[in-house]
Amino acid sequence: MYKVVFSKSARKDLCRVDSTCLSAIDSNIRKLAQEPRPHGYRKLLGAENTYRVRVGVYRIIYTIKDEILTVEVIKIGHRCNVYK
């Protein structure tokens, strides 16, 4: 089982998420502890060990550190501006 940690900016992003989508995002983040490479995940181009998961119109950007069994959530945001 992986440990899920949040960057400081990801914590701030989580506070800005629409309350209707918050439970779905929380559920998907908890699932990352069980399976850090779930169905539908994508590796981001140009970044090593950085992935994204879709949750409705939101995206969860995270890194996987297999050697220490850690998933670090880097950013959470709307699909229009999460990659900027």
Number of C-alpha atoms within 10 A of each C-alpha: 10 19 15 19 16 15 13 11 12 20 15 13 16 17 11 12 15 12 10 8 13 16 11 14 21 12 11 16 20 15 15 22 17 13 13 25 16 12 8 8 14 14 16 14 9 7 9 10 13 19 21 20 23 16 19 11 10 21 21 22 23 26 18 20 14 11 6 9 13 18 22 19 24 20 21 27 20 17 15 10 10 14 12 5
